[in-house]
Amino acid sequence: MNRAIEYLRGSRPARLILIAVAAVGIILLLAWAFEESRKEAALEAERERPVPIPLRATYENGRPIVRVDAATQRRNGIIVTPVEAASAVAPIRAFARVVDVARLTDLNNNYETSRASVAAAEAKAAASRAAAERARLLYRDAQNFSLAQLQSAEATWRADEAAAASARAQLDANTALIRQEFGMAFRPGATLVASLAQRRSVLIQVTAPPGVAGVSAPSAVQLESDTGVRTSARLVSAAAQVDPRIQGYSFYYVAAASSGLLPGMNLLALLPGSRTVSGALVPETTIVSWQGRSWLYRLVGPEAFERIEVPSELQASEGGSIVPGLAAGTRVVTQGAQLLLSEEMRSQIQVGENKE
């Protein structure tokens, strides 16, 4: 055996055979590796290829229609329910703003200063009056007090009385100014005014839309800001002045400062109204939002749903919202409406991609 190996090593033809066999093996190995790499790339491409989704959303006569077969409806929990007629008194959507009470604080401070001035002036007038009385007695008894001294004491008393009257007039003027600008409920020095001045409470002016007459103010209202802040406020009184931007009936409310409301914020409030809204009652899950508007889906065929717009200002009622103009008995999607909207939007995106 050793001799055979030695023979091959020493033989030129044998060496060529070994080299050829090794070359063939390397080529076969490289070919196998290339084929495996190609298969792996094909599998990866297949995995990344989007799964085709059947287009279910179409426009028929300009109406958005979503078609979903019965099996898919059951699998995704899409429920269709006939609606019932309902009506309710629509509230008045009132404008509200958080009032800057800096002016009220200044007026209240002026009132407190005037009240202190009145106290000081009256005390001084009382002392000078007593001095004038003593001077009069001394002058009458024994002429131990000169007439000039008596006249001087009485003049001082009269001057102090006049100063006290002036201080009281200023105090009354400050009181009247507060009531003229804010109303009779804002009594200077009262707990309400102090709470507002110390920022423990915030003052809110609620104004009904122009032209709305006979507005009654509830004892409490729910307020909502554009930023989503919600809070309740209690009635103080009718406002002494209207909001110059709106020119409607106004009322003052107060809310806790912890509510997060800040001076200058615009709010929405609901006031009792007299207009009756008639339509159909739908659960909250029926309404979906898209592009800043409200929509619902109604059944127009066994497997077809039409998206229709509903007024954004829906009247809330027990069990849902009243949709004006929606006929009783209309079959609408009460569960799964968001899935239909997503399917419609996805189909539109796919159509756009196919066009490209």
C-alpha positions in Angstrom: 0.0 0.0 0.0 2.7 2.4 0.9 4.4 1.6 -2.3 1.3 2.5 -4.3 1.0 5.8 -2.5 4.6 6.5 -3.1 4.1 5.6 -6.8 1.2 8.0 -7.1 3.2 10.8 -5.5 6.0 10.3 -7.8 4.0 9.8 -10.9 3.1 12.9 -12.9 -0.2 11.5 -14.4 -1.3 10.5 -10.9 -0.8 14.0 -9.6 -2.8 15.4 -12.5 -5.7 13.0 -11.7 -5.7 14.1 -8.0 -5.7 17.8 -9.0 -8.6 17.2 -11.4 -10.7 15.3 -8.8 -10.1 18.1 -6.3 -11.1 20.7 -8.8 -14.3 18.9 -9.7 -15.1 18.6 -6.0 -14.6 22.3 -5.4 -16.8 23.2 -8.4 -19.5 20.9 -7.2 -19.3 22.4 -3.7 -19.5 26.0 -5.1 -22.5 25.1 -7.3 -24.3 23.6 -4.3 -23.6 26.7 -2.2 -24.8 29.0 -5.0 -28.0 26.9 -5.5 -28.8 27.0 -1.7 -28.2 30.8 -1.6 -30.5 31.3 -4.6 -33.2 29.2 -2.9 -32.9 31.2 0.3 -33.1 34.5 -1.5 -36.2 33.3 -3.3 -37.8 32.2 0.0 -37.0 35.6 1.5 -38.5 37.4 -1.4 -41.6 35.3 -1.1 -41.9 36.1 2.6 -41.6 39.8 2.0 -44.1 39.9 -0.9 -47.4 41.5 0.3 -50.3 39.1 0.5 -52.9 40.3 -2.0 -56.0 41.6 -0.3 -59.3 41.5 -2.3 -60.7 45.0 -2.9 -64.0 45.3 -1.0 -64.5 49.0 -1.1 -66.1 50.6 -4.2 -67.9 53.7 -5.2 -71.3 53.2 -6.7 -73.1 56.2 -8.0 -70.7 58.3 -6.0 -71.5 56.5 -2.8 -68.8 54.7 -0.7 -69.8 51.0 -0.5 -67.9 48.4 1.5 -68.7 44.7 0.6 -68.0 42.1 3.3 -69.2 38.5 3.0 -71.2 36.9 5.8 -68.4 34.7 7.0 -66.1 37.7 7.4 -68.8 39.6 9.2 -69.2 36.8 11.7 -65.4 36.3 12.1 -64.9 40.0 12.8 -67.9 40.5 15.0 -69.7 43.0 12.7 -73.2 43.4 14.1 -76.1 45.1 12.3 -79.1 46.4 14.3 -82.3 48.3 13.3 -82.5 51.6 15.0 -85.5 53.0 16.9 -87.0 56.5 16.7 -86.1 58.9 19.4 -86.3 62.6 20.2 -84.9 64.9 22.8 -84.6 68.6 23.7 -81.4 69.9 22.1 -79.2 72.0 24.4 -77.9 75.3 23.4 -74.2 75.2 22.7 -72.9 78.2 24.5 -69.5 79.9 24.2 -67.5 80.3 27.4 -64.2 81.9 28.3 -62.1 82.1 31.4 -62.1 85.7 32.7 -59.0 87.5 33.7 -59.9 88.8 37.2 -57.0 91.2 37.4 -59.5 94.1 37.1 -61.7 92.6 39.8 -58.6 92.2 42.0 -57.6 95.8 41.5 -61.1 97.0 42.3 -61.3 94.9 45.4 -57.9 96.2 46.6 -59.1 99.8 46.0 -62.2 98.9 48.1 -60.1 97.6 50.9 -57.9 100.7 50.8 -61.0 102.9 50.9 -62.5 101.0 53.8 -59.3 101.5 55.8 -59.4 105.2 54.9 -63.0 105.5 56.1 -62.1 103.8 59.4 -59.2 106.2 60.0 -61.2 109.3 59.0 -64.1 108.4 61.2 -61.8 107.8 64.1 -60.2 111.1 63.6 -63.6 112.8 63.3 -64.8 111.2 66.5 -61.8 112.4 68.4 -62.1 116.0 67.0 -65.8 116.0 67.9 -65.1 115.0 71.4 -62.4 117.8 71.6 -64.9 120.3 70.3 -67.5 119.3 72.9 -65.0 119.7 75.7 -64.1 123.1 74.4 -67.7 124.2 74.3 -68.3 123.1 77.9 -65.2 124.9 79.1 -66.2 128.0 77.3 -69.7 128.0 78.8 -68.7 127.3 82.4 -66.1 129.7 83.3 -64.9 131.4 80.3 -61.6 129.5 80.8 -61.6 128.7 77.2 -61.4 131.4 74.6 -63.8 131.8 71.8 -61.0 131.5 69.3 -60.0 128.2 70.8 -63.6 126.9 70.7 -64.0 128.0 67.1 -60.7 126.3 66.1 -61.8 123.0 67.8 -65.1 123.1 66.0 -63.5 123.9 62.7 -61.2 120.9 63.1 -64.2 118.7 63.9 -66.1 119.9 60.9 -63.0 119.3 58.6 -62.6 115.8 60.0 -66.3 115.1 59.5 -66.0 116.2 55.9 -62.9 114.0 55.3 -64.8 111.0 56.7 -67.7 111.7 54.4 -65.4 111.9 51.5 -63.8 108.6 52.4 -67.2 107.0 52.7 -68.2 108.4 49.3 -65.0 106.9 47.8 -65.8 103.5 49.4 -69.3 103.6 48.0 -67.9 104.5 44.5 -65.6 101.5 44.6 -68.4 99.2 45.7 -70.6 100.5 42.9 -67.8 100.1 40.3 -67.4 96.4 41.2 -71.1 95.8 41.0 -71.4 97.6 37.7 -68.6 95.7 36.0 -69.2 92.2 37.6 -72.7 92.2 39.1 -74.4 92.4 42.5 -73.1 88.9 43.5 -69.6 90.2 43.7 -69.7 92.0 47.0 -66.4 93.6 47.8 -64.5 91.7 50.5 -66.7 88.7 50.2 -65.4 85.1 50.2 -66.1 84.8 46.4 -64.1 87.8 45.5 -61.2 86.8 47.8 -61.2 83.3 46.4 -60.9 84.6 42.8 -58.3 87.2 43.8 -56.2 84.5 45.5 -56.5 82.2 42.5 -58.3 79.5 44.5 -61.2 79.7 41.9 -61.5 80.8 38.3 -64.3 82.9 36.9 -66.0 81.8 33.7 -68.3 83.8 31.5 -70.8 81.6 29.6 -72.6 83.4 26.7 -75.5 82.0 24.6 -75.3 82.5 20.8 -76.7 85.7 19.4 -80.4 85.8 18.9 -81.2 83.1 21.4 -83.9 84.5 23.8 -85.2 83.2 27.1 -82.0 81.4 28.0 -82.0 80.0 31.5 -78.8 79.3 33.4 -78.5 75.9 35.1 -77.1 75.8 38.6 -74.1 73.9 37.2 -72.7 73.3 33.8 -70.1 71.0 32.2 -67.3 72.8 30.4 -64.9 71.5 27.8 -61.8 73.2 26.3 -60.3 72.7 22.9 -57.4 70.9 24.6 -59.8 68.4 26.2 -59.9 69.8 29.7 -63.3 69.0 31.2 -64.7 70.4 34.4 -67.9 71.4 36.1 -68.7 75.0 37.3 -71.4 76.4 39.5 -73.6 79.4 38.8 -72.8 82.7 40.4 -75.2 85.2 38.7 -76.1 86.8 35.5 -73.2 88.7 34.0 -73.3 92.5 34.3 -71.8 92.8 30.8 -72.0 90.8 27.6 -69.1 89.3 25.8 -68.3 91.9 23.1 -67.4 89.2 20.6 -70.7 87.3 20.8 -73.4 89.8 22.0 -75.6 87.2 23.7 -77.0 86.6 27.2 -74.2 85.9 29.6 -73.8 84.3 33.0 -70.9 83.9 35.5 -69.8 80.6 36.8 -66.9 79.6 39.0 -64.8 76.5 38.9 -61.9 75.2 41.0 -58.5 76.5 40.1 -57.3 72.9 40.2 -59.3 72.2 37.0 -56.4 73.5 35.0 -58.4 76.3 33.4 -56.4 79.5 32.7 -57.5 83.1 31.9 -58.2 83.6 28.3 -59.1 79.9 27.5 -62.1 79.4 25.2 -64.6 76.8 26.4 -67.8 75.1 25.3 -70.9 74.9 27.6 -74.3 73.3 27.2 -77.3 75.3 28.3 -81.0 74.1 28.5 -82.8 74.7 25.2 -86.3 74.4 23.8 -85.8 72.9 20.4 -86.7 69.2 20.0 -84.4 67.0 17.9 -86.0 64.0 16.3 -84.2 61.1 14.6 -83.0 57.6 15.6 -81.1 56.5 18.6 -77.7 54.8 17.9 -75.1 53.4 20.3 -71.9 55.3 20.6 -70.1 52.4 18.9 -72.0 53.2 15.7 -70.3 56.5 15.1 -66.8 56.7 13.6 -64.7 59.8 12.9 -62.8 60.5 9.8 -61.4 63.7 8.3 -62.9 65.7 11.2 -66.4 64.5 10.5 -68.8 61.8 11.9 -70.0 58.8 9.9 -71.9 55.6 10.3 -72.4 52.5 8.1 -75.9 51.3 7.1 -76.8 48.0 5.4 -77.8 48.5 1.8 -77.5 44.8 0.7 -76.8 41.4 2.2 -73.1 42.0 2.1 -72.9 45.8 1.3 -72.5 48.7 3.7 -72.8 52.4 2.8 -70.9 55.0 4.7 -73.1 58.1 5.4 -72.2 61.3 7.1 -74.1 62.3 10.3 -74.2 65.7 12.0 -71.2 66.2 14.2 -73.4 67.9 16.8 -75.2 64.9 18.0 -77.7 65.1 20.8 -76.6 62.8 23.6 -79.3 60.6 25.1 -79.5 57.6 27.4 -78.0 54.7 25.6 -76.2 56.6 22.8 -76.8 59.6 20.5 -79.8 60.8 18.4 -79.0 61.1 14.7 -81.3 63.6 13.1 -82.9 62.5 9.8 -82.2 58.8 10.3 -85.4 56.8 9.8 -86.5 54.3 12.3 -85.8 50.7 11.2 -82.7 51.6 9.3 -80.2 48.8 9.8 -76.9 50.2 10.8 -73.6 48.7 12.0 -73.6 49.0 15.8 -70.4 47.0 16.3 -67.4 46.8 13.9 -67.9 50.1 12.2 -64.3 51.0 12.7 -63.3 47.7 11.0 -65.3 48.7 7.9 -63.7 52.2 7.9 -60.2 50.6 8.1 -61.1 48.2 5.3 -62.4 51.0 3.1 -59.3 53.1 3.7 -57.0 50.2 3.1 -58.7 49.4 -0.2 -58.3 53.0 -1.3 -54.6 52.8 -0.5 -54.2 49.6 -2.5 -56.1 51.0 -5.5 -53.7 54.0 -5.4 -50.6 51.6 -5.3 -52.0 49.5 -8.2 -52.5 52.6 -10.3 -48.8 53.5 -9.8 
